[in-house]
């Protein structure tokens, strides 16, 4: 458990500044924004209590909001995503499995199940993020395009990040 906490803190210290400095500026076609910092929420083990995970997600989102000058958008969306994490996880993994004790990854869950879980989490976050950011359905087609494009972009980057990190921890 101590190894996981240290690894998680290092990941937090790397992903939050990387999101603010690098990934927020890697916008494709003025539509798709990679939101890779949600990997912090995705990789939390399901056995961690909901209150603790929501507190961690709120702190990470608030820290990103401070860096990016967004008034609470990331904090709100990260907290809601953290609350929805267990039900989304249990859509794809039964409660009887022993997978709940380990952090969700392609190594622990298998590639197909993890991809479904990751895609669900990414689409949920992107939908919340762009809806709250727009705060209205002014241009509905642009909103849907931003959600879909950002979800795909984020999913690809997070899956690659997971494969790289699991390969490093496997060795």
C-alpha positions as CSV (number, residue, x, y, z in Angstrom):
1,X,0.0,0.0,0.0
2,X,2.9,2.4,0.8
3,X,4.3,1.8,-2.7
4,X,1.0,2.7,-4.2
5,X,0.7,5.9,-2.2
6,X,4.2,7.0,-3.2
7,X,3.6,6.1,-6.9
8,X,0.2,7.9,-6.8
9,X,1.8,11.1,-5.3
10,X,4.5,11.0,-8.0
11,X,1.9,10.6,-10.7
12,X,-0.1,13.5,-9.2
13,X,3.0,15.7,-9.1
14,X,3.7,14.9,-12.8
15,X,0.2,14.9,-14.3
16,X,-1.2,18.1,-12.9
17,X,1.6,20.4,-14.2
18,X,1.8,18.4,-17.4
19,X,-2.0,18.9,-18.0
20,X,-1.7,22.6,-17.3
21,X,1.5,23.3,-19.2
22,X,1.5,20.8,-22.0
23,X,-1.8,19.0,-22.6
24,X,-4.1,22.0,-22.4
25,X,-2.2,23.4,-25.4
26,X,-2.3,20.2,-27.5
27,X,-5.7,21.1,-29.0
28,X,-6.6,19.4,-32.3
29,X,-8.6,21.4,-34.8
30,X,-9.8,23.8,-32.1
31,X,-12.0,21.0,-30.9
32,X,-10.3,18.1,-29.1
33,X,-8.5,18.7,-25.8
34,X,-6.7,15.8,-24.0
35,X,-7.8,15.6,-20.4
36,X,-5.1,13.2,-19.2
37,X,-5.2,14.2,-15.5
38,X,-8.3,12.0,-15.0
39,X,-5.9,9.1,-15.0
40,X,-5.4,10.0,-11.3
41,X,-9.1,9.1,-10.7
42,X,-9.2,6.1,-13.0
43,X,-6.2,4.4,-11.3
44,X,-7.6,4.6,-7.8
45,X,-8.4,1.2,-6.4
46,X,-12.1,0.5,-5.9
47,X,-11.6,-0.5,-2.3
48,X,-10.6,3.1,-1.4
49,X,-13.6,4.7,0.3
50,X,-15.8,7.0,-1.7
51,X,-15.2,9.9,0.6
52,X,-11.4,9.6,0.3
53,X,-11.5,9.2,-3.4
54,X,-13.8,12.2,-3.8
55,X,-11.5,14.3,-1.5
56,X,-8.5,13.3,-3.6
57,X,-10.3,14.0,-6.9
58,X,-11.5,17.4,-5.6
59,X,-8.0,18.3,-4.5
60,X,-6.5,17.3,-7.9
61,X,-9.3,19.1,-9.8
62,X,-8.9,22.2,-7.6
63,X,-5.1,22.2,-8.1
64,X,-5.6,22.0,-11.8
65,X,-8.2,24.8,-11.7
66,X,-5.6,27.0,-9.9
67,X,-3.0,26.3,-12.6
68,X,-5.4,26.7,-15.5
69,X,-7.5,29.6,-14.1
70,X,-10.8,27.7,-14.6
71,X,-13.3,28.6,-11.9
72,X,-14.0,25.2,-10.3
73,X,-14.8,23.3,-13.5
74,X,-12.2,20.5,-13.0
75,X,-12.9,20.3,-9.3
76,X,-16.6,19.7,-9.9
77,X,-16.2,17.3,-12.7
78,X,-13.4,15.3,-11.0
79,X,-15.5,15.0,-7.8
80,X,-18.6,13.8,-9.7
81,X,-16.4,11.3,-11.7
82,X,-14.9,10.0,-8.5
83,X,-18.4,9.4,-7.1
84,X,-19.4,7.5,-10.2
85,X,-16.2,5.5,-10.3
86,X,-17.4,2.4,-8.3
87,X,-20.7,2.0,-10.2
88,X,-18.9,2.3,-13.6
89,X,-16.3,-0.2,-12.4
90,X,-19.0,-2.7,-11.4
91,X,-20.6,-2.4,-14.7
92,X,-17.7,-4.4,-16.1
93,X,-16.4,-6.3,-13.1
94,X,-18.6,-8.4,-10.8
95,X,-18.4,-7.6,-7.1
96,X,-17.2,-11.2,-6.5
97,X,-14.0,-10.7,-8.3
98,X,-10.8,-10.0,-6.5
99,X,-9.9,-7.2,-8.9
100,X,-11.4,-4.6,-6.6
101,X,-8.3,-4.7,-4.3
102,X,-5.9,-3.7,-7.1
103,X,-5.8,-0.5,-9.1
104,X,-7.7,-0.8,-12.4
105,X,-5.3,-1.3,-15.3
106,X,-5.0,-3.3,-18.4
107,X,-2.8,-5.7,-16.5
108,X,-5.2,-6.4,-13.7
109,X,-8.5,-6.3,-15.6
110,X,-7.5,-7.5,-19.0
111,X,-7.3,-5.2,-22.1
112,X,-10.9,-5.5,-23.2
113,X,-12.6,-4.9,-19.8
114,X,-10.2,-2.1,-19.0
115,X,-10.8,-0.4,-22.3
116,X,-14.5,-0.4,-21.7
117,X,-14.0,0.9,-18.1
118,X,-11.6,3.6,-19.3
119,X,-13.8,4.7,-22.2
120,X,-16.8,5.0,-19.9
121,X,-14.9,7.1,-17.5
122,X,-13.4,9.3,-20.2
123,X,-16.8,9.9,-21.9
124,X,-18.4,10.7,-18.6
125,X,-15.8,13.2,-17.7
126,X,-15.7,14.9,-21.1
127,X,-19.5,15.2,-21.1
128,X,-19.5,16.8,-17.7
129,X,-16.5,19.0,-18.5
130,X,-17.7,20.5,-21.7
131,X,-21.3,20.8,-20.6
132,X,-20.2,22.7,-17.5
133,X,-17.7,24.8,-19.5
134,X,-20.3,25.8,-22.0
135,X,-22.9,26.2,-19.3
136,X,-25.6,26.2,-22.0
137,X,-26.4,24.2,-25.1
138,X,-25.7,27.2,-27.4
139,X,-24.1,25.3,-30.3
140,X,-25.2,21.7,-29.6
141,X,-23.3,20.3,-32.6
142,X,-20.0,21.8,-31.5
143,X,-20.6,20.6,-28.0
144,X,-21.2,17.0,-29.1
145,X,-18.2,17.2,-31.5
146,X,-15.9,18.5,-28.6
147,X,-17.2,15.7,-26.3
148,X,-16.6,13.0,-28.9
149,X,-13.3,14.2,-30.2
150,X,-11.9,15.0,-26.7
151,X,-13.1,11.6,-25.5
152,X,-11.3,9.8,-28.3
153,X,-8.1,11.8,-27.9
154,X,-8.1,11.4,-24.1
155,X,-8.9,7.7,-24.3
156,X,-6.0,7.0,-26.7
157,X,-3.5,8.9,-24.6
158,X,-4.7,7.4,-21.3
159,X,-4.6,3.8,-22.7
160,X,-1.0,4.4,-24.0
161,X,-0.1,5.9,-20.6
162,X,-1.6,2.8,-18.8
163,X,0.3,0.4,-21.1
164,X,3.6,2.2,-20.5
165,X,3.1,2.5,-16.8
166,X,2.1,-1.2,-16.4
167,X,5.0,-2.3,-18.5
168,X,7.4,-0.4,-16.2
169,X,5.7,-1.8,-13.0
170,X,5.6,-5.4,-14.5
171,X,9.4,-5.5,-14.9
